[in-house]
């Protein structure tokens, strides 16, 4: 009897093991390239890695950080990366213009974090006042993109622009100057370096209506593996909810691993500012879910870019994005 009992126990154990192995489906390996070095603005993706959300969606995701020498967007375009974290929709519209077969499948930032800063108490305390400054410090990319909109929409002038070398010293020294930055970082840099809080003007709040921190992929990926795209978008969306409203300590460890110069102070500051300014979950995201996009919003921004001279009216900008994978309320139940 003991022998039979032991045999039955062994067979049951083997059966359980086989069943367990059969039910553990292999994870699909996915590569995701960011557009800059690791920071809180990438937190949702790192969160989905750290807390196992990607794995729950059947994905093993490797995040490939960007940086000044990285070419992650190109690597995604030629098939070396599966997904890419885009910037504004200007890039996506340009891809259509150049017949590059990429497409935006989600937008995890409802507002681009781009700002202008000025010194308080110097007659530059309103956005309209900035037109009085003859020292607006902008990068070449800023001049080519959002400053063209500022000229068309608000009457700014080319002669106001001075080159910005990503060093805050000229701005700190010149009280009549204006500097570009991100709402999640540069104001803290100025406060720590110069001891004052600058005026902050988030361009999104003045009509620069682009989506940002988009998820891009190739059209063939959407056509051949739509389920993979949906799982990546949904898991990333849940990751953003958890990063903003849950325990993001493990995600921050991964961010600091990929960017050793990142500090806990800046990570915490960035999260606070993303919430304060509604960078991730304002507007349509409040009801449709993080990552939301709408045709009306896309048309509004495209029309502004046409007015700014960046694109021609007849460009079929609708090819730049799809609403197939968003606006499904994913993760809304997680927000506290």
NUDO-538142 format. One record per atom (N, C-alpha, C, CB): residue in one letter; x, y, z. Coordinates in steps of 0.1 Angstrom, whole numbers, plus 2048, in hexadecimal, padded with zeros to 3 digits. Atoms other than C-alpha are relative to their C-alpha. Glycine has a CB too. Layout:
BEGIN
AXYZ...
// end
This chain:
BEGIN
X8087F4800X800800800X80980C800X7F780080CX7F77F4800X81C818808X8078027F3X80B7FE80BX7F97FF80DX82D8107E7X7F68067F6X8047F27FBX8097FA809X80D8177D4X7FD80F803X7F27F8800X8027F27FDX8078377E7X80B8097FCX7FE801810X7F47F8804X82A8437E0X8008027F1X80D7F9804X8017FF80EX82583B7BBX7F680A7FBX7FD7F37F9X80A7F6804X80584F7B9X80480E803X7F37FD808X7FB7F37FCX81586C7CBX80A8057F6X80780080EX7F67FC80AX83286C7B2X7FA8047F3X80B7F57FEX8077FE80DX81B86A794X7F980E801X7F77F57FDX8087F37FEX8068877A2X80A80C7FFX7F980080DX7F67F5800X82689C7A7X8058027F2X80B7FC809X7FB7FE80EX832895784X7F58077F7X8047F27FAX80B7FA807X81089E776X7FE80E802X7F37F9803X8017F27FCX80F8BE789X80B8087F9X80180280FX7F47F9806X8328C777CX7FE8027F1X80C7F8803X8027FF80EX8298BF758X7F580B7FDX7FB7F37FAX80A7F6802X8098D475BX80580E802X7F47FD80AX7FA7F27FEX81C8F176AX8088057F5X80880080DX7F87FC80BX8358F074EX7F88047F4X80A7F57FDX8087FD80CX81A8EF734X7F980D801X7F67F57FFX8087F47FFX80790C743X80980D800X7F880080DX7F67F5800X827922745X8048037F2X80C7FD809X7FD7FD80EX826930722X80D8097FFX7F48077F9X7F47F8801X84793F716X7FD80F7FEX8097FB7F5X8027F2801X84A965718X8058047F2X80780880BX7FC7FA80DX84C9796F7X80B80B803X7F48057F8X7F57F67FEX86D98C6F7X7FD80D7F7X80E7FA7FDX8037F3806X8689B16EFX80B80A803X7F2806804X7F77F57FEX8819CE6EBX7F980D7FFX80D7FF7F7X8067F2800X8779F26F3X80B80A802X7F580180BX7F67F5800X88EA0F6EBX7FA80D805X8078017F3X8057F27FCX88AA306FEX80880A7F8X80280180FX7FA7F6808X894A516F0X80A809808X7F580A7FBX7F67F97F8X8ABA5C70CX8047F780CX7FA80E806X7FC8087F5X8BDA5072BX7F57FE80AX80D806806X80A8047F7X8A9A40746X7FC80B80AX8037F3808X8047F67F6X894A5775CX7F17FD803X80180E7F9X80E8027FBX872A5A76DX7F68017F4X7FC80A80BX8097FF80BX862A6474CX7FF7F37F8X80580B7F7X80180D806X868A40741X7FB7F680BX80E7FB7FBX8038087F5X85BA33762X7F67F57FEX7FC80880BX80B80B801X83CA20757X8067F47F9X7F58067F7X7FA80C806X851A09741X8097F8809X8078047F3X7F88077F6X86AA0275CX7F87FA80AX80A80A806X8098067F6X84E9FC774X7FA7F37FBX7F480A803X80680C805X83E9E275DX80A7F5800X7FA8037F2X7F680A7FFX85F9D075CX8027FC80FX80E8057FBX7FC8037F2X8669D3782X7F57F9807X80280D807X80A8077F8X8449C878FX7F97F47F9X7F580A803X80580C806X83E9AC776X7F48027F7X7FD7F680AX80C7FD808X8229BD762X8027FB7F2X7FD80F800X7FD80580DX8339B6741X7FF7F07FFX80E8047FBX80180F800X83699174BX7F27FB801X8087FB80CX80E8037FFX811990754X7FA8007F2X7F980980AX8067FF80EX80A99A730X8087F77F6X80180F7FCX7F9809809X82197F723X80D8057F9X7F77FA7F6X7F57F9807X83F99671BX80C800809X7FC80E7FCX7F37FE7F9X863996724X80780C7F9X80A7F37FFX7FD7F4806X86C9BA71DX80E805804X7F680B803X7F37FA7FEX8909C8719X7FF80E7FCX80B7F87F9X8007F1803X8929EE71CX80E8047FBX7FC80880CX7F37FC806X8AE9FC706X800810802X8017FC7F1X8007F17FDX8B6A20714X8068077F4X80880380CX7FB7F780AX8BBA3C6FBX80B809806X7F58087FAX7F57F77FCX8D4A586FEX8058087F4X80B7F9807X7FB7F780BX8E8A716EAX8067F97F4X80A809806X7F980880BX8FAA566D6X7F77F47FBX80D7FB804X80980C804X8DCA3D6D3X7F98047F4X7F77FD80CX8087FE80CX8C8A386B4X7F47F6801X8097FD7F3X80B8097FEX8ABA256C2X7F48007F7X7FB80180EX80B7FF80AX891A336ABX8037F97F3X7FC80F7FEX7FB80680CX8A5A2868DX8007F1802X80E8057FCX7FF80E7FDX8ABA0669DX7F27F9800X8077FD80DX80E805801X885A016A1X7FC8007F2X7F7809809X8057FF80EX87FA0C67DX8057F57F8X80580E7FAX7FA80B808X8979F266FX7FE7F2806X80F8037FEX80380D7FAX88A9D6686X8097FB80BX8007F67F5X7F78047F5X8A59D56A0X7FA80280EX80D8087FFX8087FE7F4X88D9E16BBX7F17FE7FDX80380D807X80E802803X8689D86BEX7F880C802X7FB7F5809X8087F47FDX85B9F86CDX80A80B804X7F67FE80CX7F87F57FEX868A1B6D2X7F880B808X8068067F3X8077F57F9X85FA386EAX80380D7F9X80680180FX7FF7F3808X858A566D4X7FF80C808X7F68007F5X8027F47F9X858A7A6DDX7F38067FCX80C80A7FCX80D7FA804X83EA926CEX7FB7FA7F3X80280F7FEX80580580CX828A8A6B1X8068067F4X7F1802800X7F97FB80BX83EA9F69BX8087F57F9X80980C804X7F880B805X855A81697X7F77F67F8X8077F880BX809809806X838A6B68EX7FA8057F3X7F47FC809X8057F980CX82AA84674X80C8007F6X7FB80E803X7F57FF809X84DA87665X8037F27FAX80D804808X7FE80D805X84FA61662X7F67FD7F4X7FD7F580BX80A80180BX82FA6264CX8058087F4X7F2805804X7FB7F880BX83EA7E638X80B7FA7F8X80580E806X7F5806806X85DA6A631X7FE7F17FDX80C80080AX80480E804X84AA4962BX8077F6808X8027FE7F1X7FA80A7F7X85AA38649X7F57F8807X80980780BX80C8097FCX843A1A653X7FF7FE80FX8017F37F9X8028017F2X83FA22678X7F3806804X80C807808X80D7FB7FCX820A2968CX7FF80180FX7F57F67FBX8027FE7F1X816A366AFX7F47F8804X7FF80F803X80B8087FBX801A1D6C2X7FB80480EX8057F1800X8057FB7F3X7FEA2F6E4X80880D803X8027F580BX7F97F47FBX807A506F4X7FF80180FX7FA80D7F9X8008017F1X810A4D719X80180E807X80A7F7805X8007F27FAX814A7371EX7F58087F8X80E8077FFX80A7F7806X7F5A88717X80680E7FEX7F4801809X7F97F3802X80CAA771AX80F7FE7FFX7FD80980CX7F2800801X82FAAB70EX80680980CX8058067F2X7FB7F97F4X844AB672DX80880D7FCX8097F7808X7F87F5805X855AD2718X7FB80D807X8008017F1X8037F47F9X857AF372BX80980C7FBX8007FF80FX7F77F5800X865B16729X80180580FX7FC80B7F6X7FF7FA7F3X873B26749X80580E7FFX80A7F7808X7FB7F27FFX879B4A753X80380380FX7F680A7FAX7FD7FB7F2X886B5D772X7F3807805X80C809800X80B7F87FAX86AB69789X80380E803X7FB7F980DX7FE7F27FDX865B8E78EX8088087F6X80680180DX7F87F980AX876B9876EX7F88047F4X80C7F77FBX80A7FC80AX857BA175AX7FE7F57F6X80680C7F8X80280C809X856B7E74BX7F87F5807X80E7FA7FBX8088097F7X83CB6F762X7F47FA7F9X7FC80880CX80B807807X822B66747X8067FB7F3X7F480B7FDX7FB80580DX826B52727X80280A7F6X7F77F47FCX8007F580AX81EB70712X80C809802X7F3808800X7F47F87FCX83AB83724X80D7FB7F9X80180280FX7F4806805X854B6C716X8048067F2X7FF7F17FFX7FD7FA80DX851B7D6F4X80980D802X7F38047F9X7F77F47FDX864B9B705X80E7FC802X7FB80780CX7F28047FEX883B8670BX8087FF7F3X8007F2807X7F780180BX8A0B886F2X80A7F5802X80780D7FDX7F780B7FDX8B1B6A701X7F87F3804X80A80480CX80880C7FEX89BB4B6FDX80A7F47FCX7F37FF7F7X7F680B802X8B3B2D700X7FA7F37FCX8087FE80DX80780C806X8A8B116E9X80A7F77F9X7F58047F7X7F8809807X8B8AF26DBX7FC8017F1X7FE7F1805X80480180EX8B8AEC6B5X7F37F97FEX80C7FA7F8X80C807801X89DAD36B9X7F4808804X8017F3807X80B7F87FBX888AEB6CDX7FC80B7F6X80480680DX8027F680AX88CB066B3X7F87FA7F4X80D8067FBX80680680CX882AEE697X7F27FB803X8087F57FBX80D8067FDX863AE26A9X7F7809808X8027F3809X80A7F87F9X850AF36C5X80280F7FFX8017FD80FX7FF7F2802X85FB156BFX7F98057F3X80F8047FFX8077FC80CX850B1569CX7F1802803X8027F57F5X80E7FF7FBX82EB106ADX7FF80D808X7FC7F4808X8017F37F8X836B2D6C5X80080C7F7X80C80080AX8007F4809X83DB446A8X7F38017F9X80B7FE7F5X80D800808X81DB3A695X7F5804809X7FE7F37F9X80B7FF7F7X807B3A6B4X80080D808X7FF7F4809X7FE7F57F6X815B566CAX80880B7FBX8067FA80DX7F87F5806X82BB6B6B4X80E802805X7F980D803X7F28007FCX84DB626C2X8098027F3X8057F3807X7F87FC80CX86AB6D6ABX80E7F8801X80380F800X7F3807801X88AB5B69FX80B807807X8037FE7F1X7F47F97FAX8A1B766ABX800800810X7FF80F7FCX8008017F2X897B6F6CFX8087F4805X7F17FE805X7FA80C7FCX8A7B4D6CEX80F800802X7FD7F57F6X7F18027FEX8CAB456DCX8027F1802X80580880DX7FE80E7FFX8DAB236DBX8017FB80EX80D7FC7F8X8008077F3X8D5B0C6F9X8097F4800X7F17FD804X7F680B7FFX8F2AF6702X7FD7F680BX80E805801X8048097F5X8DFAE271DX80880380CX8027F27FBX7F97FB7F3X8F2AF6738X7F880B805X80F8047FCX8097F67FAX8DCB0A750X80780D804X7FA7FB80CX7F97F47FBX8F8B23758X7FC80D7F9X80F7FE7FEX8047F3807X8EFB3D73DX7F3805804X8007FE7F1X80D7FC7FBX8CBB3D748X80180580EX7F67F47FFX7FF7FC7F2X8D4B4076DX80680E800X8087F6808X7F97F3800X8EBB5D765X7F880C7FAX80E7FF7F9X8077F5807X8D4B7174FX7F1800804X8007FE7F0X80D8007FAX8B4B7A761X7F58037F6X7FF80A80BX80A7FD80AX8A3B85741X7FF7F57F5X80380D7F9X80080B809X8A9B64730X7F47F6802X80D7F9800X80A80B7FFX891B47729X8067F37FBX7F38047F7X7F980C804X89BB23727X7F57F47FEX80A7FC80AX80880C802X88BB0371AX8037F680BX8017FA7F2X7FE80B7F6X888AE4730X7F57F6800X80380580EX80B8097FEX872AC873CX7FB80380EX8057F17FFX8067FD7F4X85AACE758X8047F680BX7F08007FFX7FD80B7F6X865AAE769X80F801805X7FE7F37FAX7F28007FDX88AAB876CX80680E802X8077F97F6X7F87F3800X898ADB763X7FC80980CX7FE8067F3X8027F77F4X885AEF77EX8077FC80CX7F1801802X7F98047F4X894ADA799X80F8037FEX7FE7F1802X7F27FD803X8B7ADE789X80280F803X8047FD7F2X7FE7F27FEX8B3B04789X7FE80480FX7F58087F8X8037FD7F2X8A5B057ADX80C7FC808X7F47F9805X7F58057F8X8C2AF07BAX80D8087FDX8037F17FDX7F47F9804X8DDB037A6X80080F804X8027FE7F2X8017F17FFX8D0B277AAX7F880480CX7FB8057F4X8077FC7F4X8BAB267C8X7F38087FEX809809809X80D7FA802X89AB337B8X7F77F77F7X80180E7F9X809808808X87BB237A9X7FC8087F3X7F37FD808X8037F880CX877B2E784X7F17FF7FDX8087FA7F4X80D801806X857B36773X8007F47F6X7FB80D7F9X80080C808X84CB17761X7F38017F7X7FF7F3808X80B7FF80AX837B17741X8007F37F8X80180D7F6X80180C807X82CAF5735X7F98037F2X7F77F5808X8057FC80DX827AF970FX7F37F97FDX80A7FC7F5X80D807802X80BADF70FX7F4808805X8007F2807X80B7F87FAX7F6AF6725X7FE80D7F8X80380380FX8027F4808X7FAB1270BX7FD7FC7F2X80C809801X80580480DX7EEAFD6EDX8097F77F8X7FE80C7F9X7F7809807X80CAE76E3X7FB7F2803X80F802804X80880C7FCX7F5AC96E1X8047F37FCX7F28037FAX7FB80D803X80BAAD6D7X7FF7F680BX80E8017FBX7FE80B7F6X80AA8B6E8X8107FE801X7F97F37FBX7F28027FEX82CA806F5X8027F2807X80680B809X7FD80D7FAX83EA61702X7F77F57F9X7FF7FF80FX809809808X82DA4D6E6X8077F27FFX7FE8057F2X7FB80D803X831A286DFX7FF7FE7F1X7F97F5808X80080280EX83CA236BBX8057F27FCX80980A7F9X7FB80D805X841A036A7X7FF8017F1X7F87F4806X80180080EX8429F9683X7F27FB7FBX80B7F67FAX80D804805X8239F466EX7FF7F17FFX7FD8077F3X80180E802X82C9D0667X7FE7F980DX80C7FA7F9X8028057F2X82D9C968DX7F1800803X80880780AX80E7FF7FDX8099D6690X7F87F77F8X7FC80F7FDX808808809X7FD9C3672X8027F1803X8058027F2X7FD80F7FEX80E9A167BX7FD7FC80EX80E7FD7FCX8018047F2X80D9A16A1X7F880A808X80E7FE806X8077F67F9X7F19B86ADX7FE7FC80FX7F28027FAX8018047F2X7ED9A36CDX80C804808X7FD7F1801X7F47FC7F9X8119AA6D6X80080F803X80C7FC7F7X8017F27FEX80C9CF6D1X7F680480BX7FC8077F3X80A7FD7F6X7ED9CF6E6X8057FD80EX7F37F87FDX7FB8047F3X7FE9BD702X80B809805X8067F2800X7F57F77FCX81C9D4702X7F980E804X80A8027F5X8077F47FDX8059F3702X7F97FF80DX7F68047F5X8078017F3X7EF9E671EX8097FE80CX7F67F47FFX7F78027F5X80B9DA734X80880D803X80A7F57FDX7FA7F37FDX81D9FC730X7F7809807X8058067F2X80A7F77F9X7FDA0E739X7FE7FD80EX7F37FF7F8X8018047F2X7F99FA758X80D804808X7FE7F1802X7F47FC7FAX81EA0175FX80080E804X80C7FD7F7X8017F27FDX818A2675DX7F780380CX7FB8087F4X8097FE7F4X7FBA24776X8077FC80DX7F37F77FFX7F98057F4X810A1078EX80C809804X8057F27FEX7F57F77FDX82EA2778BX7FC80D806X8088037F3X8057F37FBX81AA46792X7F97FE80DX7F78077F6X8098017F5X802A397ACX8037F480AX7F27FF7FCX7FC80B7F7X813A1A7BBX80E801805X7FE7F37F8X7F38007FAX834A0F7C9X80A7FF7F4X8027F4809X7F780080BX84EA197AFX80F7FE803X7FE80D7F8X7F28017FCX86DA127C3X8087F67F7X8017FB80EX7F980A808X8779F37AFX8038057F2X7F97F37FFX7FE7FA80DX872A0678EX80C80A801X7F38077FBX7F67F67FEX888A2279BX80E7FA801X7FE80980CX7F38077FFX8A4A097A3X8057FD7F2X7FE7F3808X7FD80380DX8A39FE77FX80480C7F8X7F57F97F8X7FC7F3807X8A4A22772X80E804804X7F680B804X7F37FC7FBX8C2A29788X80B7F67FBX80080180FX7F680A806X8D3A0977BX8048047F2X7FA7F2800X7FD7FC80DX8D0A15758X80580F7FFX7F37FF7F7X7FB7F3800X8D8A39761X80580380EX7F580B7FCX7FA7FF7F3X8F0A3A77FX80080F805X80E7FB800X8007F27FCX8EFA60780X7F2805805X8058097F5X80D7FC7FBX8CAA61788X7FF80080FX7F57F77FAX8017FF7F2X8C1A6B7ABX7F27FE805X80480E805X80D8027FAX8A4A627C2X7F880D801X8017FA80EX8077F37FFX89CA877C6X7FA8047F3X80A80B804X8067FC80DX897A8D7A1X7F57F67FCX80B8007F5X80B809803X883A6D79DX7F3804807X8047F2804X80C7FC7F9X86BA787B8X7FA80D7FBX80480180FX8057F3805X869A9B7ABX7F97FE7F2X80C80A7FEX80680280DX861A8F788X7F27FA801X8097F77F7X80D8067FEX845A79794X7F680A805X8017F480AX8097F57FAX836A967A8X7FB8097F4X80780880BX8047F680BX837AAD789X7F87F97F5X80D8057FAX808807809X829A92772X7F1800805X8057F27FDX80D8007FAX80BA90789X7FA80F800X8007FB80EX8047F27FEX809AB6790X7FB8067F2X80B808805X8037FA80DX808ABF76BX7F87F77F7X80D8047F9X808809808X7F4AA275FX8077FB7F3X7F38067FCX7F980480CX80FA96747X7FB7F37FBX80F7FF804X80380D804X804A72747X7F17FE7FEX8067F6809X80F8047FFX7DFA70750X7F680B801X7FF7F680BX80A7F6801X7CEA90749X7F77FE7F3X80680E800X80880080DX7B4A9772DX7F97F37FEX8098037F5X80780C804X7A7A7971BX8047F4808X8027FD7F1X7FB80C7F9X7BDA6172FX7F87FE80DX80E802804X8088027F3X7A6A6874EX7F57F77FEX7FC80E804X80B809803X78AA5573DX8037F57F7X7F48097FAX7FC80A80AX79AA41721X80B7F8804X8028077F3X7F48077FBX7B9A36734X80C8067FBX7FF7F17FBX7F37FB804X7DDA3F733X8047FA7F2X80B7FC80BX7FC80480DX7EBA3D710X7F68057F5X8017F17FFX80B7FC809X7CBA4C701X80480A7F5X7F5807808X7FF7F780CX7CAA5D6DFX7F38027FAX80B7FB7F6X80D7FE807X7AEA6D6CBX8038067F3X7F7809808X7FE7FA80DX7AAA776A7X7FF80F801X7F57FB7F6X8017F17FFX79FA9A6B1X80D807805X7F480380AX7F47FB7FAX7BEAA06C6X80B8007F5X8047F980CX7F680180BX7D4A946A9X7FE80A7F6X8007F27FAX8037F580BX7C3AAB690X80480D805X7F17FF7FCX7FD7F37FAX7C7AC86A8X80F8037FFX7FB80180EX7F27FD800X7ECAC46ABX8068007F2X8077F4808X7FC80080EX7F1ABC686X7FD80E7FAX7FA7F57F8X8037F3806X7DFADC67CX80980B805X7F1803804X7F77F67FAX7F5AF0694X80E7FF7F9X8017FE80FX7F3802807X814AE1684X8008047F2X8047F1801X8027FB80EX807AE9661X80180F801X7F37FC7FAX8007F27FEX801B0D66DX80F805803X7F780580BX7F27FC7FCX825B0D67BX80A7FE7F5X8047F880CX7F780280CX833B03659X8087F3800X80980B7FFX7F980D7FFX83FAE0664X7FC7F67F6X8007FB80EX80580A809X829ACC64DX7F68067F6X7F97F5808X8097FB80AX814AD062EX7F27FA803X8047FB7F2X80E8037FDX7EEACF630X7FC7F27FBX7F780A7FAX80580D806X7EAAB061AX8077F4806X8028017F1X7FA80C7FAX800A99630X7F67F8806X80B80580AX80A8097FAX7ECA7B63AX8057FC80EX7FE7F37F7X7FB8027F2X7F5A7E65FX7FA7F5807X7FE80D807X80780B7FAX7DCA64668X8077F2800X7F27FE7FBX7F780C801X7F5A4A65DX80A7FF80BX8077FF7F2X7F68007F6X80BA5467AX7FC7F880DX80380E804X8058067F3X7F5A43695X7F47F77FDX7FD80B80AX80C808800X7DAA2A69CX7FA80080EX8037F17FCX8078017F3X7C0A296B8X7FC7F2804X7F38097FFX80580E7FEX7BCA046B6X8047FA80EX8077F77F5X7FB8077F4X7CF9FC6D6X7FE80980DX80F7FD7FEX8027F77F5X7C5A196EDX7F1803802X80880D7FEX80E7FB7FCX7A6A2A6FDX7F77F4805X7FA8067F3X80880C7FBX79BA0970DX7FF800810X8067F37FCX8017FF7F1X79DA15732X8097F7807X7F27FD803X7F68097F9X7BA9FE73AX80680780CX80A7FA7F6X7FA7FB7F4X7C6A0475DX7F980A808X80D8067FCX8077F67F8X7ACA1D768X7FC7FC80EX7F38047F8X8048057F3X7A2A06784X80B80080AX7FB7F27FFX7F48007F7X7C5A09793X80380D806X80C7FB7F8X7FD7F27FCX7C5A2F797X7F980280EX7FC80A7F6X8067FE7F3X7C0A397BBX7FE80F802X8097FB80B
// end
